[in-house]
Amino acid sequence: MPVDAPATDPRIPALRAQYREQKKDLFDGLRSGPGARGIRGALARLAGLTDETLRGLWRLDGFDDRFALAAVGGYGRGDLFPYSDVDVLLLLPEGSDPAHDDVLRQRIEAFIGQCWDVGLEIGSSVRTVDDCLAQSAGDVTVQTALLEARLIVGNRALFDAFRARFTAQLNARDFFIAKRLEMSQRHVKYEDTPYALEPNIKESPGGLRDLQVILWTALAAGIGGRWEDLHRAGLVTAHELRQLRHNESVLSAIRTRLHLIAGRLEDRLVFDLQNAVAESFGFQHRHAADGRIMLRASEVLMRRYYWAAKAVTQLNQILLQNIEEHLRAARGEPAPPLRRINDRFFDRDALIEVASDDLYQREPHAILETFLLYAQTPGLKGLSARTLRALYNARTVMNQSFRTDPVNRRTFLAILQQPQGITHAFRLMNQTSVLGRYLWVFRRIVGQMQHDLFHVYTVDQHILMVLRNMRRFFIAEHAHEYPFCSQLAAGWDKPWILYTAALFHDIAKGRGGDHSDLGAMEVRRFCRDHGVQQADAKLIEFLVSRHLLMTRIAQKEDLSDPEVIQSFANVVGNERYLTALYLLTVADVRGTSPKVWNAWKGKLLEDLYKLTVRALGGRAPDANAVIESRKREALIQLALASEPHQSHKALWDTLDVSYFMRHDAGDIAWHTRHLARHVRPQPASKIEAPSDDGKAPRADNPAKTIVRARLSPVGEGLQVLVYASDRPDLFARICGYFDRAGFSILDAKIHTTRNGFALDTFQIVSPLVPDHYREFIGMVESDLPPAIDSQVALPPPRLGRVSRRVKSFPVAPRIDLRPDEKAQRWLLTVTTSDRVGLLYSIARVLAAHQIDLELAKITTLGERVEDMFLLQGAQLQHNKTQLAIEQELLAVLEHN
């Protein structure tokens, strides 16, 4: 047959049409069913269709009996997901070399090309047996692919020879160690939790890959590559066998529907596909009587996924330990020695092992004792397979009587009160489902998603992250992370109070209603049941009920207003409550997402704490004393910087009380160093008071626009000073520049001097600032002044793209415009989804209505923003203007 015959063979189009038609029928069947039960057979049928198509192409290309075609990887197992790659190995007889045989090379290329023409997304390797052995030696990835090789067509003897030689060369122990290390690295890459909000069905902890690791290592160990083989070998109980099959089917069914809905190879269960996948299983939104969605279809799906992933994680731990013991026994190595901990437990190779398999049924008190020992005993790394299995079999023991048993209650409280090991103990309790079975209220939030766009963990994982953050405040090795928190924690007498508050602060999420109030009810009941002293119980309840308060005030209120501080001080009541609330707040914000916490938010919280301490101690000086103190400190800093005596006076004469109340001494000194020489002294008669409309007089002291930037004193991003002649569109032009330059504004302090100049300070961040801050400082100082001085009309805002998460869980835009308590200024609060150009769009609307801005507090919570602006302007006294501003702002926010 000529070499190019297959390319023109009329049978190729017919084979392609047959394959695509049969594949379409299979896909249609997968879309309408089956569920988890029939998924294995459906995937096997898809693999079988692929086998038949490859055999047809093989025959058309005229490969003789010297060659063999094998399926490898997942396709080799006989499981083929709709859009997975078709991985094949073309085995050549020894002596064959396509690099030196043009006829063979062209035939192979034609075969591979025709596979793609037919519609097979093929991944191919062409090797002799010697090549396979050489390339797999020491390469666990190649070993894994070849381990499950299956003959499709061709020379059976050649394939059997390859299998025999490969199996003889494979070192089962080394392979096991390598796969376990590889699994650990993969878990870290995929957030090291089964509870990621957008998990990878295949690669995340608890995903299909964790099940495959078990089968790979079992196959390499000679046990077999099916679950039934592990059962026959005594490594899997009958119940575990059912669980393995069930959870593998659940994950496989979800992955299959995900492929079909995405229309491509997609293993990430991303937000914009979750509802579609859920609805393909028949899940529907659950609505309240008023029409609100109480439970999304995606939440039902994800909870099913999380429970399956959790079970896979537990089974993976048990079976890998059993396989390791099997390998050790096969090599004639003795089992690790047992070290007695007490009459109930042993230490086996740093793992807690029960003294008998029925320990927990006979002595239920031993269940919680397991985790108390885990926290108390240095060097322990986890639970043995025997203990994990015994805990799983004892799940029915953990009933209402178990939860109300006084001994168990004392043990649980003792775990909370341990000086070390608490974080690991509670994480292990959650992994083994003991935490949810003892604290039944906790069970309700296991695997519960959060649709607020700034939490990146499920509720239970967020709670454990907050507990971990709180614990780190009390560990000396972590004092460098948050020194002030560690300093406060060092003087705290009962850390377990804070741990308990952390455990309960979000425990009532997802019920409807205020979760803070509902959580306070739950923790009050917990404290009563566990005999917590009244004073401690009262503090814990306060922390749970008020755990959002400090964040709200720090990020949305004017901390330079003594009334704000005093009002907050009245709520907390004393320094002990304040310190506890501060520590919980920092731990909570840090536990939402790596994107949410930043140094600026940390500074706001710390400032609020210190100001409130003064107020609580009766040490809160009046405004004049605060100002004089800041002036004195700023003058000292100016003197240390060798600034001339009295050089500050011309500038300071143009500044009013509000400026000195809103800026600390360091900022005042920095401003003065850069601005004092540009402000000419003026007679008192020329420094006018604001007019009746609240606006400063027009500037009559000419000065060029001045922009200075420095690394932010709070340790993140840049701090930018702008001094320019005031104009209604000034804030909008500054925001527009930062938007175009790729900076995000964290905070803005807006001040208008008595001589009509704007003295504004911005906190801005960019991912590139830490490495290129000098270039960015130079760029901002040279490029921002001409942008401010420009006389051209404000350009329309850029239409920033919203993220996938925002599309899936949009935040309803809200505008709240109302006078402040003194009815002298107006507070504008904006809540919406974050996007590029948002702040500039808002500022542009305000500029169009000649509204002056006094203060801007920019709060970004993941992908949701909650911004507050303090406004003034005579126009705001008119209802028509208020309505127009609100409507225009809503139009801007809804224009995504």
DRENKOL-107624 format. One record per residue (C-alpha): x, y, z. Coordinates in pm, whole numbers, padded with zeros to 5 digits, always signed. Layout:
N
XYZ;...
***
This chain:
896
+00000+00000+00000;+00144+00343-00082;+00242+00553+00216;+00000+00836+00131;-00296+00606+00069;-00459+00659+00410;-00480+01033+00355;-00708+00983+00057;-00876+00663+00163;-01252+00710+00114;-01318+00507+00427;-01179+00783+00650;-01479+01020+00613;-01715+00731+00679;-01521+00635+00993;-01522+00996+01109;-01897+01029+01058;-01960+00702+01241;-01741+00802+01536;-01895+01147+01571;-02250+01016+01546;-02193+00748+01809;-02006+00995+02031;-02295+01241+02004;-02540+00967+02108;-02322+00886+02409;-02296+01256+02505;-02672+01297+02475;-02716+00999+02704;-02472+01147+02955;-02658+01478+02956;-02993+01322+03037;-02846+01058+03263;-02701+00851+03410;-02650+00978+03761;-02370+00861+03985;-02482+00498+03972;-02441+00442+03601;-02151+00673+03534;-01881+00405+03531;-02054+00209+03256;-02110+00525+03051;-01742+00623+03069;-01643+00267+02977;-01870+00283+02670;-01701+00605+02560;-01360+00437+02601;-01488+00136+02405;-01603+00358+02117;-01259+00520+02112;-01097+00174+02106;-01302+00070+01804;-01223+00390+01616;-00850+00353+01680;-00860-00008+01563;-01029+00103+01241;-00765+00370+01176;-00489+00124+01265;-00612-00121+01003;-00651+00151+00740;-00292+00262+00792;-00165-00085+00731;+00039-00141+01048;+00157-00502+01049;+00176-00744+01343;+00519-00620+01448;+00364-00311+01615;+00126-00257+01907;-00102+00029+02010;-00172+00067+02384;-00393+00299+02587;-00213+00469+02877;-00307+00704+03159;-00674+00744+03242;-00771+00603+02905;-00569+00295+02994;-00795+00240+03297;-01089+00217+03060;-01238+00545+03191;-01266+00823+02938;-01435+01148+03032;-01606+01342+02751;-01325+01588+02676;-01026+01411+02829;-00718+01350+02618;-00684+01013+02450;-00332+00906+02553;-00179+00622+02350;+00157+00449+02326;+00270+00317+01987;+00507+00031+02069;+00776-00040+01809;+00978-00359+01780;+01340-00328+01879;+01553-00185+01602;+01276+00036+01464;+01368+00403+01444;+01130+00650+01276;+01410+00909+01271;+01595+00691+01019;+01301+00520+00847;+01105+00768+00634;+00833+00521+00543;+00767+00434+00908;+00781+00798+01016;+00531+00905+00749;+00298+00620+00836;+00304+00715+01204;+00246+01083+01122;-00042+00990+00893;-00200+00776+01165;-00175+01049+01428;-00306+01311+01185;-00604+01095+01094;-00684+01047+01465;-00719+01425+01492;-00918+01439+01167;-01166+01188+01303;-01208+01395+01620;-00981+01216+01869;-00781+01464+02079;-00488+01231+02095;-00173+01249+02303;+00081+01007+02161;+00422+00865+02238;+00621+00640+02004;+00875+00414+02174;+01039+00078+02177;+01026-00131+02492;+01382-00025+02577;+01284+00339+02529;+00992+00295+02768;+01211+00144+03036;+01482+00407+02995;+01241+00701+03008;+01043+00565+03303;+01348+00498+03518;+01333+00749+03801;+01046+00945+03641;+00731+00886+03842;+00512+01067+03587;+00610+00832+03305;+00586+00533+03540;+00232+00632+03635;+00123+00666+03271;+00268+00326+03178;+00141+00150+03491;-00212+00127+03356;-00121+00051+02993;-00383-00157+02809;-00347-00318+02466;-00589-00182+02206;-00464-00352+01891;-00146-00508+01753;+00125-00744+01871;+00013-00906+02198;+00355-01066+02258;+00532-00730+02222;+00290-00568+02465;+00320-00854+02717;+00699-00830+02700;+00677-00459+02773;+00444-00519+03069;+00668-00789+03217;+00986-00587+03188;+00824-00268+03314;+00674-00444+03617;+01008-00609+03698;+01187-00273+03684;+00932-00082+03892;+01032-00040+04256;+00701-00042+04442;+00836+00122+04758;+01010+00407+04574;+00699+00455+04361;+00481+00475+04672;+00706+00734+04836;+00722+00943+04518;+00343+00938+04467;+00278+01038+04826;+00522+01330+04800;+00371+01428+04467;+00026+01420+04625;+00138+01648+04909;+00281+01899+04662;-00037+01887+04457;-00250+01949+04765;-00048+02261+04847;-00088+02384+04490;-00465+02346+04515;-00511+02538+04844;-00449+02230+05064;-00819+02189+05141;-01110+01991+04997;-01328+02297+05061;-01205+02548+04802;-01499+02742+04661;-01391+02663+04304;-01234+02319+04343;-01062+02118+04075;-01264+01795+04061;-00960+01603+03948;-00663+01759+04130;-00789+01921+04452;-00754+01739+04786;-01034+01486+04801;-01068+01481+04422;-01047+01195+04175;-00668+01207+04169;-00653+01110+04537;-00851+00795+04457;-00623+00722+04163;-00315+00751+04386;-00455+00467+04596;-00509+00245+04292;-00172+00331+04138;+00021+00247+04452;-00185-00070+04503;-00119-00180+04146;+00254-00111+04181;+00255-00310+04505;+00107-00612+04325;-00226-00591+04507;-00428-00503+04198;-00575-00197+04036;-00942-00231+04135;-01124-00163+04460;-01228-00526+04477;-00860-00627+04476;-00792-00418+04786;-01097-00571+04954;-00978-00925+04880;-00634-00835+05017;-00794-00729+05345;-00696-00364+05309;-01053-00237+05265;-01361-00327+05465;-01694-00400+05297;-01831-00065+05411;-01524+00123+05287;-01556-00058+04954;-01909+00077+04915;-01793+00425+05014;-01508+00417+04763;-01738+00316+04479;-02006+00565+04575;-01781+00869+04615;-01581+00788+04303;-01909+00775+04113;-02028+01105+04261;-01706+01283+04163;-01702+01117+03819;-02062+01220+03751;-01988+01582+03847;-01675+01588+03631;-01865+01440+03336;-02143+01699+03353;-01882+01972+03395;-01711+01865+03070;-02038+01852+02881;-02164+02190+03002;-01830+02362+02942;-01796+02194+02603;-01425+02140+02662;-01175+01987+02900;-01262+02174+03221;-01200+02023+03563;-01248+02340+03770;-01592+02370+03918;-01592+02747+03868;-01873+02974+03987;-02018+03047+03645;-02068+02674+03579;-02183+02556+03921;-02552+02639+03880;-02565+02485+03532;-02403+02165+03659;-02639+02159+03957;-02945+02202+03739;-02826+01920+03511;-02865+01692+03814;-03214+01830+03877;-03122+02051+04172;-03328+02371+04199;-03309+02694+04395;-03509+02691+04717;-03704+03011+04776;-03844+03177+05085;-04206+03288+05101;-04106+03639+04988;-03928+03504+04681;-03571+03536+04812;-03334+03252+04729;-03268+03068+05054;-03057+02789+04906;-02907+02795+04560;-02897+02487+04340;-02520+02532+04332;-02506+02512+04712;-02682+02175+04705;-02433+02051+04446;-02129+02187+04626;-02233+02043+04959;-02264+01703+04790;-01920+01753+04640;-01764+01860+04972;-01902+01560+05158;-01768+01329+04887;-01428+01503+04890;-01417+01482+05269;-01489+01107+05258;-01222+01058+04990;-00970+01244+05206;-01040+01013+05500;-01032+00698+05287;-00711+00810+05120;-00540+00842+05459;-00658+00499+05571;-00572+00311+05253;-00232+00467+05192;-00132+00371+05545;-00255+00017+05482;-00069-00006+05152;+00247+00122+05321;+00215-00150+05585;+00160-00408+05311;+00479-00295+05134;+00672-00306+05458;+00552-00659+05531;+00631-00770+05176;+00988-00654+05224;+01014-00836+05554;+01050-00515+05752;+00917-00513+06109;+00619-00295+06193;+00700+00032+06377;+00719-00025+06751;+00423+00066+06971;+00476+00312+07253;+00204+00307+07516;+00041+00645+07582;-00213+00508+07828;-00438+00203+07860;-00646+00309+07559;-00393+00441+07311;-00052+00376+07162;+00191+00587+06963;+00275+00401+06640;+00529+00588+06430;+00399+00928+06560;+00036+00828+06494;-00226+00767+06763;-00348+00407+06753;-00637+00262+06950;-00563-00033+07176;-00859-00225+07029;-01083-00186+06725;-01399-00161+06935;-01257+00089+07185;-01497+00369+07092;-01805+00148+07106;-01707+00020+07450;-01581+00352+07585;-01731+00650+07399;-01543+00891+07628;-01227+00784+07444;-01343+00958+07125;-01276+01311+07246;-00984+01189+07455;-00815+01102+07125;-00798+01467+07026;-00707+01583+07374;-00407+01349+07362;-00326+01471+07012;-00306+01830+07142;-00118+01734+07459;+00144+01495+07319;+00438+01655+07136;+00552+01480+06818;+00223+01323+06715;+00143+01375+06345;-00204+01228+06314;-00416+00917+06354;-00332+00569+06238;-00547+00386+05983;-00680+00166+06261;-00787+00470+06464;-00941+00646+06164;-01139+00333+06083;-01250+00293+06443;-01368+00655+06454;-01563+00609+06134;-01729+00295+06266;-01821+00478+06588;-02018+00754+06418;-02349+00620+06550;-02214+00637+06904;-02186+01016+06876;-02555+01084+06939;-02751+01318+07166;-02647+01126+07477;-02284+01157+07371;-02321+01533+07326;-02482+01586+07666;-02247+01360+07861;-02073+01567+08136;-01741+01387+08085;-01741+01464+07714;-01826+01827+07785;-01534+01858+08023;-01304+01694+07768;-01414+01924+07488;-01358+02231+07705;-01019+02090+07802;-00922+02070+07433;-01007+02439+07395;-00799+02522+07702;-00481+02343+07593;-00170+02561+07569;-00073+02409+07234;-00196+02188+06950;-00546+02338+06938;-00551+02429+06569;-00434+02085+06458;-00672+01912+06696;-00978+02098+06570;-00884+02052+06206;-00847+01680+06267;-01178+01672+06450;-01343+01833+06150;-01173+01601+05900;-01298+01298+06091;-01649+01450+06136;-01616+01434+06514;-01644+01811+06554;-01974+01823+06366;-02113+01526+06555;-02025+01671+06894;-02118+02032+06810;-02431+01961+06610;-02467+02329+06526;-02123+02314+06359;-02234+02024+06139;-02485+02253+05969;-02213+02478+05828;-01971+02205+05709;-01925+02254+05335;-02152+02561+05331;-02056+02813+05065;-02049+03188+05118;-02171+03416+04842;-02029+03746+04963;-01738+03769+04716;-01468+03809+04977;-01469+03477+05165;-01268+03219+04973;-01345+02933+05212;-01656+02747+05316;-01796+02856+05652;-01640+02571+05850;-01299+02625+05691;-01319+03000+05752;-01396+02938+06120;-01098+02704+06153;-00880+02960+05974;-00987+03229+06223;-00913+02989+06510;-00570+02929+06360;-00505+03304+06327;-00609+03363+06686;-00385+03082+06807;-00084+03231+06624;-00116+03554+06825;-00021+03347+07131;+00279+03171+06971;+00610+03351+07011;+00744+03217+06682;+00474+03409+06496;+00512+03738+06681;+00678+03897+06376;+00356+03863+06173;+00139+04101+06378;+00356+04236+06661;+00085+04451+06817;-00160+04159+06830;+00109+03937+06980;+00188+04205+07235;-00176+04222+07345;-00209+03844+07344;+00095+03811+07572;-00097+03992+07842;-00420+03798+07797;-00498+03552+08076;-00753+03315+07919;-00682+03244+07550;-00956+02978+07536;-01217+03254+07564;-01096+03394+07233;-01075+03047+07076;-01435+02979+07175;-01548+03309+07025;-01360+03227+06705;-01529+02886+06689;-01877+03035+06720;-01854+03375+06550;-01996+03255+06214;-02159+02933+06327;-02511+03058+06247;-02436+03154+05886;-02692+03053+05627;-03000+03038+05848;-03150+03368+05748;-03162+03653+05996;-02865+03811+06168;-02601+03540+06211;-02431+03744+06485;-02740+03741+06705;-02815+03374+06628;-02454+03282+06697;-02470+03465+07031;-02768+03248+07126;-02576+02934+07033;-02264+03027+07227;-02474+03128+07528;-02622+02778+07528;-02275+02625+07485;-02135+02818+07781;-02429+02721+08000;-02399+02352+07907;-02022+02346+07959;-02021+02525+08293;-01839+02838+08177;-01826+03104+08447;-02071+03389+08401;-01813+03662+08345;-01632+03458+08079;-01958+03354+07916;-02073+03715+07899;-01751+03819+07722;-01771+03532+07472;-02132+03617+07389;-02039+03984+07343;-01760+03891+07102;-01985+03670+06889;-02268+03921+06877;-02040+04218+06798;-01769+04055+06589;-01845+04277+06286;-01865+04606+06474;-01500+04709+06487;-01444+04644+06117;-01745+04854+06026;-01639+05151+06237;-01273+05141+06132;-01355+05125+05762;-01668+05338+05742;-01654+05599+06018;-01440+05910+06059;-01189+05813+06327;-01089+06175+06373;-01435+06246+06516;-01423+06217+06899;-01793+06134+06906;-01736+05825+06690;-01465+05704+06927;-01668+05774+07238;-01974+05599+07099;-01766+05289+07024;-01606+05307+07369;-01952+05310+07524;-02039+04988+07342;-01727+04792+07441;-01734+04927+07796;-01383+04839+07911;-01035+04767+07785;-01063+04389+07833;-01363+04370+07601;-01192+04604+07354;-00874+04397+07341;-01068+04075+07290;-01278+04231+07014;-00969+04374+06843;-00790+04036+06839;-01100+03858+06708;-01151+04122+06440;-00796+04096+06307;-00812+03716+06309;-01151+03725+06133;-01055+03967+05855;-00732+03776+05792;-00932+03453+05769;-01161+03562+05487;-00918+03577+05195;-00554+03667+05130;-00688+03953+04913;-00901+04115+05182;-00642+04192+05450;-00388+04464+05390;-00165+04683+05601;-00391+04986+05563;-00688+04803+05714;-00458+04686+05990;-00360+05046+06062;-00722+05159+06075;-00807+04888+06328;-00499+04963+06537;-00576+05337+06534;-00933+05268+06645;-00806+05044+06926;-00559+05300+07058;-00803+05589+07037;-01065+05385+07221;-00820+05284+07494;-00769+05652+07568;-01142+05713+07579;-01201+05414+07807;-00929+05521+08047;-01062+05870+08081;-00747+05981+07906;-00923+06110+07597;-00802+06473+07567;-01015+06733+07400;-00963+06825+07037;-00732+07118+07116;-00501+06901+07325;-00485+06636+07049;-00399+06900+06791;-00131+07063+07006;+00025+06725+07075;+00040+06641+06705;+00182+06981+06619;+00457+06946+06878;+00553+06600+06750;+00548+06721+06389;+00773+07017+06481;+01021+06779+06642;+01030+06571+06322;+01079+06887+06113;+01367+06996+06334;+01528+06653+06301;+01497+06694+05924;+01684+07031+05951;+01388+07237+05836;+01428+07611+05910;+01267+07750+06221;+00914+07881+06158;+00918+07740+05803;+00592+07565+05880;+00396+07876+05974;+00281+07991+05630;+00130+07651+05551;-00014+07584+05894;-00191+07920+05898;-00400+07793+05603;-00501+07470+05778;-00797+07430+06009;-00881+07201+06297;-01017+06920+06078;-00681+06883+05900;-00488+06832+06222;-00752+06595+06357;-00741+06372+06046;-00364+06350+06002;-00105+06213+06241;+00220+06388+06322;+00421+06194+06065;+00189+06293+05781;+00179+06656+05899;+00559+06674+05901;+00583+06510+05556;+00330+06751+05409;+00505+07048+05564;+00850+06954+05435;+00724+06945+05077;+00471+07228+05079;+00594+07498+05318;+00828+07663+05067;+00549+07688+04811;+00308+07883+05035;+00369+08257+05075;+00288+08415+05412;-00032+08616+05402;-00181+08881+05625;-00455+08755+05849;-00705+08964+05651;-00627+08763+05339;-00696+08427+05504;-01068+08411+05475;-01310+08186+05652;-01529+07954+05449;-01835+08113+05293;-02190+08041+05393;-02217+07754+05145;-01934+07574+05325;-01687+07616+05039;-01343+07766+05076;-01277+08095+04896;-01115+08083+04557;-00736+08052+04572;-00555+08382+04543;-00213+08252+04643;-00083+08115+04311;+00112+07794+04329;+00182+07517+04084;+00031+07173+04133;+00257+06971+04360;+00259+06592+04378;+00487+06394+04608;+00490+06020+04671;+00663+05785+04909;+00642+05426+05023;+00345+05407+05254;+00440+05427+05624;+00201+05139+05689;+00417+04913+05475;+00209+04859+05162;+00183+05057+04839;+00246+05429+04806;+00126+05737+04988;+00064+06026+04749;+00032+06394+04843;-00153+06629+04606;-00152+07007+04654;-00343+07193+04387;-00585+07475+04333;-00924+07341+04429;-01178+07269+04156;-01496+07058+04148;-01349+06793+03918;-01015+06759+04101;-01096+06431+04279;-01234+06282+03958;-00918+06374+03763;-00695+06219+04030;-00905+05900+04036;-00901+05888+03656;-00522+05906+03651;-00480+05630+03911;-00730+05416+03722;-00542+05452+03393;-00207+05390+03565;-00331+05064+03718;-00340+05172+04084;-00612+05089+04334;-00705+05355+04590;-00729+05221+04946;-00800+05550+05120;-00834+05919+05044;-00814+06211+05287;-00950+06522+05122;-00885+06864+05272;-00938+07216+05143;-00715+07486+05290;-00835+07830+05394;-00679+07986+05086;-00867+07756+04848;-00615+07481+04781;-00679+07108+04794;-00440+06918+05018;-00525+06554+04953;-00352+06233+05060;-00408+05899+04890;-00308+05546+04983;-00262+05351+04658;-00148+05000+04579;-00028+04808+04276;+00107+04452+04256;+00430+04589+04105;+00505+04856+04365;+00727+04646+04598;+00973+04566+04317;+00959+04892+04123;+00860+05154+04377;+01124+05408+04268;+00999+05401+03910;+00639+05431+04026;+00715+05723+04257;+00887+05906+03973;+00603+05826+03735;+00331+05949+03972;+00518+06270+04061;+00577+06360+03693;+00256+06236+03528;-00014+06327+03781;+00031+06711+03779;-00044+06752+03406;-00343+06519+03443;-00474+06743+03724;-00408+07069+03538;-00571+06950+03217;-00864+07162+03098;-01015+06902+02864;-01347+06749+02956;-01342+06444+03180;-01331+06137+02955;-01599+05868+02994;-01503+05589+03234;-01359+05268+03105;-01604+04982+03102;-01420+04744+03330;-01493+04374+03298;-01638+04207+03602;-01494+03880+03726;-01655+03539+03691;-01742+03541+04061;-01922+03873+04031;-02119+03746+03730;-02225+03438+03924;-02297+03614+04254;-02370+03979+04172;-02406+04235+04448;-02720+04444+04414;-02597+04808+04388;-02709+05026+04679;-02685+05402+04720;-02749+05571+05052;-02732+05952+05064;-02827+06120+05389;-02723+06415+05609;-02483+06345+05895;-02591+06376+06257;-02509+06747+06263;-02695+06808+05933;-02393+07005+05804;-02254+06750+05561;-02385+06452+05371;-02280+06088+05389;-02285+05890+05066;-02249+05513+05100;-02200+05300+04790;-02216+04919+04791;-02164+04725+04469;-01944+04474+04286;-01589+04587+04224;-01467+04659+03874;-01206+04868+03696;-01284+05239+03688;-01558+05226+03953;-01423+05501+04179;-01357+05730+03884;-01714+05675+03762;-01852+05781+04102;-01620+06082+04127;-01722+06192+03776;-02090+06203+03877;-02009+06411+04187;-01796+06650+03982;-02077+06700+03732;-02299+06826+04017;-02030+07052+04168;-02019+06844+04487;-01719+06892+04715;-01559+06589+04876;-01418+06607+05229;-01340+06244+05301;-01339+05915+05114;-01312+05577+05283;-01254+05306+05024;-01331+04954+05144;-01272+04660+04912;-01386+04323+05045;-01264+04075+04788;-01479+04165+04486;-01734+04375+04672;-01683+04740+04758;-01839+04941+05037;-01725+05302+04993;-01821+05600+05209;-01788+05966+05106;-01833+06277+05319;-01979+06548+05094;-02071+06911+05113;-02231+07155+04872;-02532+07383+04862;-02682+07171+04585;-02737+06886+04827;-03003+07087+05005;-03235+07036+04708;-03430+06711+04681;-03418+06726+04303;-03039+06730+04304;-03023+06446+04557;-03251+06233+04341;-03053+06309+04025;-02723+06213+04193;-02867+05888+04327;-03016+05793+03988;-02695+05872+03801;-02485+05676+04049;-02715+05375+04023;-02692+05393+03646;-02313+05391+03675;-02311+05097+03916;-02552+04889+03709;-02360+04950+03386;-02141+04638+03405;
***
